[in-house]
Amino acid sequence: MRTKILEMTIGMEDMDRLYGHAGYDAYLRWFKRGHLDLLDGIGIGLEALKKDCGLGNVVRHAEIDYKAPISHGDRIVIRTKISGIGSTSVRYSQTIEKGDLEVSAARMAVVFVDKEGKPAYIPSPVRQKLQGWMGLEYSEERYDDFGAPFENGQPRPL
C-alpha cells in the first residue's frame, strides 16, 4: 500500500497542561489532518468535493492506540494509508512516529455524506482517484462498509 507522509512540529495548543504531554484529542486531530492531506494530495480537496459533488465527509469510527507520549516541540511523522474503500466510506490505517519510535496507531473510517448529513455513494471520479492511489484498477462495483460486495446492488443483511 502507498503511504502519504505528513511531518509536523507539536505546538503548545496540543498539550495537556496537567500531564505535560499531548492530550488524547490532539491525536485524533493529527490523524484527521493526515487523511485530509492524503485526499488533497490526490486531488480530492474538501472544498472541491463540496462544490463539485455537494458532498462532505465525516469520521464514522476512530480507534487509536497510544504507545508513547508526545511533547511540545517534538517533530512527528504521520503515515496514512488507505486500507479499504466501501460504497460510501474510506478506511484508513495510520501511524504517528517520533524519530524511530511508533508512538500511536489508528484505524479510521470516514463516510461521504450529502447536504443532509446522510451517507452518499462515493462519486465515480473520486473513487477512481482513491483506487488509483491504492494501485487498483478502477471498478464501479459497490461494497458495504466491511468490504464485502453488494448482492444484487444492495448491501448484505447483517
Steps between C-alpha positions, in 0.01 A plus 500: 500500500616851422562730795446875526744665739428822690760653733424753771634652821282481812377834638389606848134493395520118491633461853303363794605751764445261788730228365739699279459289187261503203138433592300215347289739292810632322571154357158487335560845346841388371361182349218698339755746363691202356201361311401846372858553380480172307169605339640843407807332355296290259272786396200444730502817706200554727405834343497349149310195626233727645485730196518235226312211663300659783670264746703515816650232717482410868695265723266209577744293703841566650706256701829631638776316686732718708848353542723786620455869592558793268611836640521864394765552233513133395525439128258229386424317177142395420480207258163444333390206285163423345415153627164464326228670298131430556206643309468799730816484710877485497700316765842626604788341688732756657800533727680783673875471543744705706847423370522122467223439755137432405308695764145442379298298249145556377229349288241742371187473284391818324156517337401724209178687582251713310372844602261343750781302661382166362751247358555547126660278239855595415480672158674320212775764449581493874497118511729493199755725676481297822543170319781648291684604818467142625633367170169329422327481166192722497175318578142618546413193707341610824613370839353523847695669777663168590643450150251235383341539153134597486264222397266603218604861549402496869702460822491154656277480806691482828 
